[in-house]
Amino acid sequence: MKINNKIAVVTGVSKGIGYHTTLALLNKGATVFGLGRNNTIEHANYTFISCDVRNYESVKQAFETIYIHTNNTLHILLNNAGLGYFGLLEEMPVANMQEMVETNINGTLYCCKEALPKMKAAQYGHVINIASTAALEGMPQVAAYCATKWAVKGLSESLFREVRDFRIKVTCVYPGSVKTDFFRNSPGIQPHDYMLMPEDVALSIVQAIEMPDNFHTVNLEIRPLQPKGPKK
């Protein structure tokens, strides 16, 4: 897909992977609508819409607003909004579990539901879902978060088979640890320079979008080379 003049929606747009992917799309000439709680981007081709992806009515209203401005057109959806709480399952507050399910799973489902009818009508589009390497392997004290990201993996693998005949791509991205504020809810983990940089993950996402129309990156696994630094 040639990104210039395309219309994109990015969730979790205010920081991290969502923020840097939005900047990259704008630099390529896209028009971007950012969904989130806080706006951190100012650009002539960017519109921020306050939206809680955990709430279907909020998502529905956001997409209705977008379609008014785009004549019912959408080419790219990046489902990036997500969060994680780590700890032993039996000690984790239920509220934390619910927040992860509502954000990581429901938010992705709701946005796909609102985006796909327009993409199907146009017989064209690309959905990118941000999962995690936690969707590929279970890890101790990450059970609840893993469960939500395995759900994103399952959704993505099913969805790409549902919509490929409509010329719609679905790519699931599995980043390892990224130097963002993702770990704000996990005091034992501090971001560091051996993690992936969010702008580099954004570059990989944009490259997947830019591949030829008959080239489909279904799964994109990205890991830091030395996540704990070089051996001494």
C-alpha atoms as one frame of an Amber mdcrd trajectory, in Angstrom:
protein
   0.000   0.000   0.000   1.201   3.475  -0.824   0.590   5.429   2.368   0.403
   8.876   0.799  -3.195  10.210   0.959  -4.425   7.142   2.824  -6.666   7.446
   5.916  -5.544   5.756   9.126  -6.915   5.278  12.638  -4.484   4.659  15.505
  -5.548   3.798  19.054  -3.393   4.456  22.099  -1.951   7.346  20.159  -0.480
   9.535  22.874   2.777   7.673  23.511   4.972   4.702  22.698   4.365   2.611
  19.588   1.119   4.379  18.735   2.706   7.820  18.946   5.724   6.946  16.818
   3.694   5.041  14.218   1.375   8.012  13.895   4.330  10.323  13.263   5.711
   7.902  10.671   2.360   7.675   8.869   2.023  11.453   8.853   5.533  11.792
   7.447   4.481   9.433   4.644   1.528  11.663   3.758  -1.334   9.856   5.502
  -4.278  11.494   7.209  -4.416  10.096  10.732  -7.185  10.049  13.335  -5.796
   9.301  16.785  -7.984   7.727  19.463  -6.930   8.022  23.085  -7.207   9.899
  26.350  -4.573  12.579  25.788  -3.381  14.409  22.708   0.379  14.835  22.210
   0.525  15.424  18.444  -0.079  18.561  16.417  -0.111  18.210  12.618  -2.200
  19.558   9.757  -3.260  16.043   8.728  -3.915  14.766  12.244  -7.145  14.789
  14.241  -7.358  13.660  17.853 -10.595  12.134  19.116 -11.018  11.460  22.824
 -12.101   7.832  23.087 -12.177   5.072  25.690 -11.698   1.877  23.678 -13.072
  -0.138  26.595 -16.497   1.376  25.936 -18.224   0.294  22.728 -20.427   3.388
  22.528 -17.343   5.591  22.797 -15.665   3.649  19.973 -18.788   3.717  17.817
 -19.159   7.472  18.229 -15.487   8.029  17.405 -15.753   6.080  14.161 -18.980
   7.846  13.221 -17.121  11.138  13.582 -14.247   9.836  11.476 -16.518   8.652
   8.674 -18.267  12.017   8.508 -14.885  13.618   7.805 -13.634  10.929   5.403
 -16.743  10.181   3.346 -16.938   6.687   4.857 -13.357   5.855   3.955 -10.724
   4.036   6.007  -7.578   2.315   4.762  -5.495   1.532   7.869  -6.427   0.589
  11.437  -3.727   0.194  14.073  -5.071  -1.353  17.281  -2.311  -0.298  19.637
  -4.113   0.633  22.873  -3.124  -1.800  25.608  -1.705  -2.180  29.078  -0.322
  -4.803  31.418  -0.264  -5.631  35.094   2.186  -8.268  36.268   2.095 -10.429
  39.376   0.869 -13.731  40.738  -2.598 -14.468  39.431  -4.162 -15.147  42.826
  -2.818 -11.855  44.160  -3.877  -9.666  41.247  -6.845  -7.367  41.887  -9.851
  -8.285  39.773 -10.084  -4.653  38.661  -6.653  -4.972  37.035  -7.707  -8.152
  35.229 -10.874  -6.502  33.982  -9.002  -3.435  32.758  -6.638  -5.594  30.690
  -9.489  -7.632  29.206 -11.542  -4.532  28.407  -8.608  -2.651  26.849  -6.506
  -5.332  25.201  -9.288  -7.594  23.939 -12.540  -5.647  23.845 -10.951  -2.475
  22.527  -9.451  -4.384  19.616 -12.722  -6.177  18.891 -14.752  -2.960  18.983
 -12.437  -1.077  16.623 -12.307  -3.976  14.162 -16.105  -4.167  14.226 -16.385
  -0.495  13.287 -13.608  -0.509  10.680 -14.280  -3.667   8.696 -17.607  -2.764
   7.026 -16.024   0.266   5.316 -12.939  -1.709   4.307 -15.114  -4.515   2.922
 -17.208  -2.040   0.953 -14.023  -0.657  -0.591 -12.455  -4.117  -1.014  -9.273
  -2.717   0.485  -7.609  -2.130   3.841  -5.050  -3.165   6.425  -5.684  -3.944
  10.100  -2.663  -4.117  12.408  -3.120  -5.541  15.896  -0.400  -5.093  18.495
  -0.041  -8.249  20.559   3.198  -9.148  22.362   5.723 -11.954  22.597   3.582
 -12.758  25.654   1.083 -14.060  23.078   3.638 -16.644  21.925   4.825 -18.106
  25.213   3.455 -18.270  28.733   5.539 -16.592  31.402   5.334 -16.656  35.204
   3.578 -13.721  36.866   2.253 -12.604  33.481  -0.668 -15.065  33.226  -3.511
 -12.539  32.985  -1.667 -10.310  30.512  -0.632 -13.343  28.433  -4.262 -14.447
  28.313  -5.352 -11.125  26.806  -2.590 -11.104  24.217  -3.211 -14.734  23.248
  -6.764 -13.567  22.579  -5.432 -10.849  20.245  -3.367 -13.517  18.468  -6.410
 -15.758  18.029  -8.536 -12.870  16.842  -5.920 -11.832  14.291  -5.356 -15.328
  12.903  -9.094 -15.910  12.510  -9.779 -12.476  11.110  -7.141 -12.586   8.388
  -8.821 -15.693   6.999 -12.235 -14.028   7.180 -11.313 -10.924   5.247  -8.498
 -11.821   2.852 -10.998 -12.421   0.034 -12.059  -8.790   0.459  -8.450  -7.672
  -0.175  -8.056  -6.730   3.482  -4.832  -7.596   5.287  -4.610  -8.395   8.991
  -1.168  -8.266  10.593  -0.474  -9.233  14.192   2.663  -7.685  15.672   4.504
  -9.408  18.525   7.002  -6.973  20.076   9.330  -8.000  22.850  10.149  -5.482
  25.573   9.927  -1.898  24.293  11.344   1.182  25.990   8.045   2.902  26.792
   5.985   3.636  29.890   4.285   0.222  29.469   6.064  -0.943  32.617   4.578
   1.829  34.775   2.359  -0.789  36.449   5.302  -3.130  37.099   7.696  -1.435
  39.538  10.194  -4.297  39.304  10.906  -3.595  35.621  12.611  -0.404  34.496
  12.828   0.590  30.809  16.399   0.587  29.466  18.316   1.092  26.245  18.675
  -2.617  25.445  14.931  -2.845  24.899  13.381  -2.176  21.511  12.901   1.479
  20.660   9.277   2.390  19.857  10.308   4.294  16.737  11.985   1.138  15.410
   8.844  -0.924  16.017   6.899   1.807  14.216   9.290   1.507  11.262   8.590
  -2.232  11.014   4.832  -1.606  11.099   5.041   1.004   8.360   7.192  -1.306
   6.238   4.554  -4.042   6.567   1.868  -1.589   5.447   3.951  -0.470   2.469
   4.453  -3.939   1.031   2.790  -4.697  -2.334  -0.933  -5.416  -2.284  -0.446
  -9.148  -2.897   2.174  -9.455  -0.116   0.647 -10.201   3.279   2.657 -10.088
   6.510   0.399 -12.145   8.764   2.661 -12.310  11.838   5.473  -9.910  12.707
   7.630 -11.001  15.647  10.126  -8.382  16.844  12.569  -8.880  19.716  15.519
  -6.989  21.137  18.784  -8.712  20.228  20.223  -8.553  23.764  17.322  -7.720
  26.084  19.507  -7.844  29.188  22.544  -6.247  27.604  25.776  -7.884  26.380
  27.268 -10.759  28.324  30.264  -9.869  30.439
